[in-house]
């Protein structure tokens, strides 16, 4: 089982309830507080490019990177006609980020950081982001909190649309602090009227706020702050999603 090779073709249908415009609004609130004018933005682990497109429509120059060629293929097929500057998409893992120049800001959203289950690779990823940020540049990302991932242990979920059916169960290992999602995905082939079946395994690691803050500091970031889910306030106890911002020193 692999991640996103089969799911990529129906990812947007299964995540139809994600309000990407609201996420872009939230990101822009943080951009507006930046001392460095934000023009060029990296969407790290951009997936199918839905958030990339929202930010590009607002006039930012976007670079989208993702390690899944199948997800990037879906991103390339989106309607980019109304976007002032078409994004550049690169197939790269986070820890091997390699850009052609500097960026003013980097965003990494929808718990993509949790997907890096090796702390050493995540540390390298933070260092690569820091390397390509302009002095004063902003790094913003979110994570599923440890409380959320632990609470998923043993749960079974069902997502269904007219042409997609996804059943997934979760297991949380307290030893490795990794939550595994075992997915059975059924997708309707419109050309034949038959259903194709695929299996995928996804894993997310539970990182604590002190762990991530220490990683960011070690990578050279300053002014590390945390926020509640799409909020401009500090996270509350038991918060399910936590946002981080950090800055490269001017």
N, C-alpha and C positions, 0 to 999 in steps of 0.2 A: 504494500500500500504506500502511496506517495501523497504529497500535499499539493493540491490545486491542479494536478494534471487533468482530472476529470471534472472537478468542481468549477474550474474557471469558466466553462461554458454556461453555467447557470448561476454563478455567484451573484450577479446583479439582481436576478429574479428573487433569490433567497434573501437578499439584504435590501429589499425594496423599502423597508420601514426605516432605514438609516437616513436621517435628515442631514444630508451633506451640506446644504445651504446653511443650516444652523451651526455646523462644525466650522464652516468657513467664516461665518460671522464671529464666532468665538476666537478663532485664530487672528482675525483682523483686530480684535480688541487688544490682543497682546502686541500685534505689530504696531498699533497706534501709540503704544507706550515706549517703543524702542527709540533710543537716541539716534540710531543709525537708520536712515530712510530705507525701507524694505522694497526692493524692486525684483531681485532675482531670488527665487525660492526653490529649494530642493524638497520634493515630496519623497521621503525615504520609505521604501516598502509601499509603493503607491498602488499596488494591486491592479485593478481594472481601470484606474484613473478617474474615478468619479469625483474624489476630492480635488485631484489635480485640475480637472476641468472647471470646478467651481471657482478655484483660485485664479485660474487662467482667464476666466470670463471677467474677473474683476481687474484685469490689466497687469497682473504680475507675470514675469517671465519665469516659466516653470521648467524644471528638470525632474523627471520621474524615474526612480530606479526601483527595481524589484528583481529577486532572484528567480522568479517563475516566468519562463518565456510564454507559457500559456496565458497567464494573467496579463502580461504586456501585450499579447496579441489582441486580447479583448479591449485593452485600453486604446490601441491603435485604431480600432474599428469604430470608436465613438465619433459623434458628430462634432468636428472641430471647426466648422465653417464660421461660427460666430466668435471664435476666440481671436483676440487681436494678434497674439504671438503663439504659434503652435508649439506645444511642449516638446522637449527632447526626451526620448525614453531610452534608458540604458539597462541592460540585463546584468545586474551585479548584486552580490550579497552585501549586507551591511558592512561586515568587517573588511571587505575588499573594495570599499567605495573608492572610486578613482574618477575625478571630474577634470574637465578641461580648463577650469578656472575657479574663481572664488564665488561664493554665494553670500547673500545678505541674511538669509534665514533658512533653517531646516525644520520641517515638520515631519513627524513620524506618528501616524494616528491609528486608531482602532486596534489597540493593544499589540501592534506589531513588535514592540520591544519584548513582550512576553514570549514571542515565538523564538527568540534567540535563547535557547535553553542552556548554552554553555557560557558561564560568566566571563571567561577569558575572551571569547569571541565578542561578547557585548562590550567589554572594555575596549577592545580594538575598534569596534564600530564607533564608540563615542570619540575615540582619538582621531579617527578618520573624519568624522563630522567637524571636530574642532579644527583640524588641519585646513579644511576647505572654506571655513567661515571667514568672512571679513572681520577685522578687529571691531568689536562692538556688536557683532552678529548674534542673532537669537536662535536658540535651539529649543523647540517645543515638542513634547511627546506625551502620550498617556499610557497607562498600564492598567490591566485588571489587578485589583488589590489581592493580597494573599487571602483575605477573608472571603472574597468572591470565589476564587479558584478552589479553596478548600470546601466551600459550601456546595460546589458542583459535584462532589464525589458521589457516585452511584446514581446520578440523575439520568433520565432518558428524555430526549426532546424530539419533536416532530415539526418540520417545516414543510409546507406544501403550497404549491401554486398549480395553475392549470396544466403545466407541462413539466413540473419538477416535484420530486418527492424525496425528502431527506430525513432519515432517522439517525440520530446520533446519541451515543451514550458516553458517559464520562467516568474516568477513574483518576483520583488524586493520590499520589504517592507522597506521604509525609517524609520519607527518607530522602527522595530526590527533589521534593517540592515541585514536582512536575504534574500538571493536569493533562491527561491524554483524552483526546476526542476521537472515538471510533465511529466513522460515518459510513452509512450505506446510502448512496445517491442513485435515484432513478430519474432518467431524463427522457422525455418523449422525442423521438425522431420524427419531425413533421413529414419527411419524405416517404417514410414507410408506415407511419402510424404505430410503430412498435416502441417499446420502452428499452432503453439501454441502462445497464446497471454498472456502477463503479464503486470502489471502496477507497476510502482515504483515511489516513491517520494524521492528526494534528496534535501538536504538543505545545503547551505554554508553561513557562516557569514562573513561580511566584517570587517576585522580588520585593523586598521591603523598602520603605522610604530611606532609611539610613544606608542600605546597601547601594541603592542607585545614586544617592547624593554623594557617597564616597567615590563611586566610579566617575561621576561627572567631575568632581574636584581633582581626582587623579589625572583625568584627561586634560586638565587645564582650564576648566570652566569656572566662572565666578558667578556670584549672585544667584545661587540655586534656590528656586522657590517651588512650592507645591500648591495645588488648587484642587477643589472638588470638581465633580463631573460637570464640565461646561459651565463652571462657576468662576467668578473672580474673587472668591474667598478661599481661605485654607480648607483642606479636607476635614470633614467631620469623622468621628469615630465610626468605624464600620463602613466607610465610604467604599462603594463598589468599583469605582473608576477614579484614578488619581492622575492629574496632569502635572507635568514638570516643565519649568522653564529654566534656562541657564544661558549665560552670556559669555562670549569670548571677550577677554579683557581688551579694552581699547588701547 
